[in-house]
Amino acid sequence: MRRILLIVVPLILIAAGVWWFFLRLTPEKALKAAFENFSRVETIKNVRITTWDVLKESGGQGLILGKRLSFSGSLNMSDPSRVMATGTIGYSKTGKIEDMEIAQTALSADRAAFKLVNVRGGTEEWFAENSGTSTEDRWFDFDRNTLLEKKLSPEWVAVGDGSDLRSAIREIGLDAWAVPKEGIIEDYNGRRVMTIRPDPQEYSIERGFVSLMAAWFLRDPTDMEIHSASQAVKSINEGDWSVIIDIETEQFLLIQGVLPLFDEDDNAYGRRNVEVWMSGFNVPVAIEAPEGAVDMTPFIDDAGPGTFTPAGERVLPPLVPAEDERDAESETAP
């Protein structure tokens, strides 16, 4: 028996040591695996993105709700230069949920289609007057690139193709962009929950942004574009971030952040809340332009449509801090 123990005990200790140093799930390993897996994702069956702003009043005495943008549906990112989506999009200029304008949307490789669900009169009138039809239960669509150039930003139209962007994503090493904050990892209904922080000491996030822009534009970014990237990175670095990671799939289920917003002089004027829930990775997602949609491309100009068009919104792309919204509204209440 003693001889057996002399053999078995060291083997158990060796096995325990191997598990502890190489196989034990640590916050660092969980986060690294989630980033690596996410960089290879091509489709997401279920995604819910919500972003809303809380801004300082002009006098600096209180807080007010800013714009709110949301999307719920499916994404196809097999070509990251032309991400496709289908689902429901919502926009509120006031940031209040009761003011949300809602439409179904289908973003294919070449078309951007919308079916109005709950919108303000000005938006509905624009579609009805220019199309000469009723907006009830009818799809309207635009040439995708024209819509981006005229109503959002020409910079949203990629010059590089999907392979250029995939190469850039692989090279920048997303897994080195963040580390677990204080090494904390908690159990949450069988899922790993951790708070993370950006780690620019390990890898320059700004350099990664510039690499992605170079792949997107197929040219060196301008000084203005580099400055914009620098401001975005400053906001990311100074934000508060947390994630939920599924232990079995080693994929992110939730990415949540509260980011400070800076003006051109680097003065903070508010914060942006971002929340992304995801599930159903790399399952088939078919996205096609709706048949029979009314083409509204010829009517795009600087005058309209109405408030539904989220011009200037940048999707960053709910742990809804409801207390943030209540705080903002209470500080503005009489």
N, C-alpha and C positions, 0 to 999 in steps of 0.2 A: 504493500500500500504506500509506504513512504517513497519508494522508487517511482511509483506512478505519480504521486503528488509532485515530486521533484521535476517530473517531465511536464505535467499538465499545467501547474501553476505558472511557470515561465511562459508557456504558450498563451495562456489567458492574458498575462500582463502584456505580452508582445501584441496580441490582437487588440487589447484595449488601447495601447499606445498608437497602433496604426489607425484605429477608428478615430481617436482624439485628434491626431495631427493631420490625417488625410481625408477621412470620410465624414467627420462630424459636420453637420450643417451649421455654418457660422453666418452672421450677418453679411460679412464680406463676400462669402461664396454665393449666398442667395442673391445678393444684388448684382454681382458680376454675371451670374448665369442669366438673370432676368434681362439685363441689358444686352447680352450677346444674343439671346433668343429673340428679343424684340427687334433687333437690327435685321433679322432674317424674316420677319413677318411679312407676308404678302396680302393676306386678307384678314379682316376682323368681322365676324358675323354680327356681334352686338357691341355697339359703342355708344356711350352717352357723354357728350362734351358740353360743359357749361362754363362760361366765363362772364364775370360781372365786375364792374368797377365801383370802388368807394372813393370819392374824391373830396378834397378840401374845398370848402366854400371860398369864393373869391376874397373874402375878408380874412380867411384863415381861422375863423372862430369855430367852425363846426364841420361836419361831414355830410355829404349828400350821395345818394346812389347815382352811379353813372350808367352807361349803356350795358345791356345784357344780351348775350348771344348764346344760343344753344343748338345742339344737333343731336338727334337720336336716330340710329339706323345702322347701316352696314358700310364698310369701306373695302375697296379693292386697291391695294397699293403695289400691285405687281409691277407697274411702271410708276415709280415715285415722281416722275416728271409730269404725270397726268393722273393724279389720284382720282378715282371714281367713287361715287357715293350714292346711296339711296336711303331715304328716310324722311324725317320731319325736321325742319329748321324753324327757329323762332328768334325774334328780334324785338327788343324793347328799348326805345330811346331814353326812357326815364329810368330804366333799371328795375321797375316794378313788374312783378309777374302778371298782375292784372292788365298791364298795358302791352303784353306780348302780342306781336303779330306773327301768325303761324301759317306755314305753307308746307305742303309735301314737295320734295325735291328729288330729282334724279340727275346726277352729274355723270354723264358718260364721257368717253374719250373726246368727243367733238361737240356735244350739246350740253346745255344747262337748262333743265326743265323745271317748272314750278306749277303746282295746282294750289290756288288760294284756299285757305281753310278759315282763317279768322284774321282779317286785316282791316285797317282803317279805311274810311271812305275815299281818301285821296289815292291810295294805292289801287283800290278796286276800280275807281273811275278811270285811272290812267290805262289799265289793261282793257277795260270795256270800250273806252272811246277809241283807242288806237287799233284794237282788233276788230271793232264793229260787231262783237258777239257778247253773249252773256258769259260771266266768269264762273257761273255755277257748274261744278263738276267738269271742268275743262282744263286741259293742260296747255300751258304756254311755254315756249322755249326760245333760247337764244343760241347763236353761235358761241361756243364756249370762250374762245380767245377774244372775240369782240366784246363780250360782257366783261371779261377781266380787264381789258384795256380801257374800256369806256367808263365803267362804273366802279371798279375797284382800283387796280393799279397795273400798268403794263409790266411791272416787275414780277407779277404773278404768272406771266407766260414764260415757260421754260424754253431755253434755247438748246441746252444739253438734253440728252435722252436718258432713259431709265438706267442704262448701264453706266453712264457717267456718274450719276448720283449714287448708285449702289457701290461703285468703287470708292467714291469719296466717303461714304458712310463706313465702309470697312476700314478705310485707312485712318479715320479720326479716332477710332477706339472709344465708343460710347461708354464702355464699362469703366473707363478711367475718369469719367466726368463727375462722379459723386462717390461718397463714402457714407457708411452708416454713421449717424450722429451718436457719439458716445458708445458705439457698439451695442446699442439696445435692439433686441429682437424679441417680440412678444407673440403669443399665440392668440389668434382671433378666429374662432370657429374653424379650426383646422388650417388656417392660413397664417403666413408669417407677416407681421406688421412691423414696420420700422420707420423711424424718422431719419431722413438723409440730409446731407448738405453737399453743395457743389464743392469740388476739390480742385481748384485751379492750380494748386501747387503741383499736383501730379500730372496734370495735362492742361494745356491752354485751351479753354473752351472757346475763347475768341478766335484762336487760330483755326479751330474746327469749323466755326461759323464761316470764316473767310474761305476755307476749302470748299464748303458746301455751296457758297455763292459762286465761286469760280466754276464749279461743275454745273451749276444751274444756268449761268450766263454764258459759259464757254469762253470766258475772258477774265482778266484780272478785275476785281471789284474796284470801283472808283473810291476816292477819298470819302465822299459822302456816304457811300454804302458801307465802308469800313467803320465810319463813325456810328452809323445806325446799328451795326453789329456790336460795336463796343457798348453802346447804351443798353442793348438787349441783354448782353452778357452781364453788365453791371446789375441789372434788375434780377437776373437769374441768380447771380452769386449772393445777393443780399436778401433773397427770398427765403421763406420758410417752406420746406418740402417734406412730404411724407408719402409712403407708398404701402400698398398691400400686395404681397407676392404669393401666388398659389404654390404650395410646396410641391405638389405632384407634377404640375406642368412647367414649373419654374418660369412663369410668365407674370407680368404685372397685371393685377386686376384693377388697381386704382393708382393713379398718379395725381397728387393734389399739391397745389402751391399757392402761396400768397406772396405776390411780387410787388415791390415798390415801383411806382411810375415816376420817371424823371423827365423834366423838360430839357430844352436844348442847352440850358446853363447848368444841368445836372442837379437841379433843385427838385426834391420829391414833392409831388402834388397830389398823391393818392396811392392807392394800391389796387392791384388786379387779382381777383380770385379765380383760380383755374382748377377745374376738376375733370378728370377723364376716367370713366369706368369702362372696362373692356372684358370681353369673353368670347370664346369661339374663334381661336386663332387658326389660320391656314385651312379653313374649311371652305368649300366652294361658295363663292358669292358672285352671282351673275347680275350685272348692271347694264341695262339697255335704255336707250332713249324711248319715251312713251310714243306709241303710234298716234298719229292724228293730232299732234300738238300744233298750236297756232304759232308760227314763227314771228317773234317780236323784234328780231334783230334790227330791221330797218328803222325802228322807232327809238332806238337808244340814242340819247343825246344828253347834254348837260342839264336839261330841264326835268327829267323824271325818269323812272317812276317815283312814287311817293315815299313815305317813311320806311317802307319795308326794306328797300335796298340798303344793305349795311355798308354804305360807302365808308371807306377808311377803317373798317373794323379789321383787326388782325387776330384770327383765331389762334390761340396759343395751344395750341389745340389744341351729383351734388353732395364729400363730407361738407354739405352746405353749411358754412359758418353762419347759421341763421342769426346768431347773436350779432354778427357784423351788420346784417341788414337791419335788425331791430335797433341796434345802436345808431346807425346812420339815420333811420327814420325818426327815432326819438329825439335826436339832436336837432332835427329840422322842424319838429312839431311845435306849434305855438304853446 
